[in-house]
Each structure stands twice: as structure tokens, then as C-alpha cells.
């Protein structure tokens, strides 16, 4: 059965989930350290704890990159980003003449 070759095996999932939590914790800890190092000095803001840093990190993720935005969507469909998400190149290449609508 060839269709099962690409599926993750349970032993890989055993390490994947704790690794994801550890990586998220490290990123949140770095975010907290940077905030507590820079923000109180520059903007006179209070220091934050780990859970506040996690909340700010998630909020910034949602605001700046969106919720559920999948960068690999185009690769699965066999499309290039330029083929589906940019303006038509012919329209952009033609210069518009002044005085015409």
C-alpha cells in the first residue's frame, strides 16, 4: 500500500508534539526577555511575565500574519504564487497613456 508511505509514523508524532511545545516556549521566553530588556527603558512600559508574553506573541501572530494562513497551499495545487496571486503581467507591462480612461 503506497498511500501510507507519506503519512507520519506514530514514533515521529511522539517527538513532534513535545518539540513543538518546547519551541513555542523558547520563542515566548525570548519574546519576554526582549520585551523586559527594551520596552521599560525605551517606552516606560511595565515588565511582563511568561503568560503575558505568550498572549502578546499570539496576538502579534494573529494581527501580522493572519489566522490559518497556509503558505504551502499553492504548492499542493501545483500553482506558483505568481500564477494565482499577482496581477496579470500583461496589464502591468502596458503603460497607460495620459488623458485616456
C-alpha positions as CSV (number, residue, x, y, z in Angstrom):
1,X,0.0,0.0,0.0
2,X,1.8,3.0,-1.3
3,X,-0.5,5.7,0.0
4,X,0.7,5.2,3.6
5,X,4.3,5.9,2.9
6,X,3.9,9.7,3.2
7,X,1.9,9.5,6.5
8,X,3.8,10.4,9.7
9,X,4.6,7.4,11.8
10,X,3.5,7.4,15.4
11,X,7.1,7.4,16.7
12,X,7.6,10.7,14.7
13,X,4.5,12.2,16.3
14,X,5.8,11.2,19.7
15,X,8.7,13.6,19.3
16,X,6.9,16.2,17.1
17,X,4.3,17.3,19.7
18,X,6.7,17.9,22.6
19,X,9.2,19.6,20.2
20,X,6.5,22.0,19.0
21,X,5.6,22.9,22.6
22,X,9.3,23.3,23.5
23,X,9.9,25.6,20.5
24,X,6.9,27.7,21.3
25,X,8.0,28.0,24.9
26,X,11.5,29.1,23.9
27,X,10.2,31.6,21.4
28,X,7.8,33.0,24.1
29,X,10.7,33.2,26.6
30,X,12.9,35.1,24.1
31,X,9.9,37.4,23.4
32,X,9.6,38.1,27.1
33,X,13.3,38.7,27.6
34,X,13.4,41.2,24.7
35,X,10.3,43.0,26.0
36,X,11.6,43.3,29.5
37,X,15.0,44.4,28.3
38,X,13.8,47.1,25.8
39,X,10.3,48.3,26.5
40,X,10.7,49.5,30.1
41,X,13.7,51.5,29.2
42,X,12.5,53.0,25.9
43,X,8.8,53.5,26.4
44,X,8.5,53.2,30.2
45,X,6.2,50.2,29.9
46,X,5.9,47.6,32.7
47,X,7.7,44.3,32.6
48,X,5.7,41.2,31.7
49,X,5.7,37.6,32.8
50,X,5.7,34.5,30.6
51,X,1.9,34.2,30.2
52,X,1.6,37.8,29.2
53,X,4.4,37.3,26.7
54,X,2.6,34.3,25.3
55,X,-0.6,36.4,24.9
56,X,1.3,39.2,23.1
57,X,3.1,36.7,20.9
58,X,-0.1,35.1,19.8
59,X,-1.8,38.4,19.3
60,X,1.0,39.7,17.1
61,X,0.9,36.4,15.2
62,X,-2.8,36.9,14.5
63,X,-2.5,40.6,13.6
64,X,0.5,40.4,11.4
65,X,0.3,37.0,9.7
66,X,-3.4,36.1,10.0
67,X,-5.1,33.1,11.4
68,X,-4.7,29.8,9.5
69,X,-2.7,31.4,6.6
70,X,-1.1,28.4,4.8
71,X,2.0,29.3,2.7
72,X,2.1,25.8,1.2
73,X,-1.4,25.9,-0.3
74,X,-0.1,26.8,-3.8
75,X,2.5,24.1,-3.9
76,X,-0.1,21.4,-3.2
77,X,-2.3,22.6,-6.0
78,X,0.7,22.8,-8.4
79,X,0.4,26.6,-8.8
80,X,3.1,29.2,-8.5
81,X,2.4,32.2,-6.3
82,X,2.8,34.4,-9.4
83,X,0.2,32.5,-11.3
84,X,-2.7,32.9,-8.9
85,X,-2.0,35.8,-6.5
86,X,-0.5,38.6,-8.6
87,X,-1.9,40.9,-11.1
88,X,-1.9,40.0,-14.8
89,X,1.6,40.7,-16.1
90,X,0.3,42.0,-19.4
91,X,-1.8,44.6,-17.7
92,X,1.1,45.8,-15.6
93,X,3.5,45.9,-18.6
94,X,1.4,48.1,-20.7
95,X,2.0,51.8,-19.8
96,X,-1.2,53.8,-19.5
97,X,-1.3,56.9,-21.7
98,X,-2.2,60.1,-20.2
99,X,-5.6,61.5,-21.0
100,X,-7.3,58.1,-21.6
101,X,-9.5,56.4,-19.2
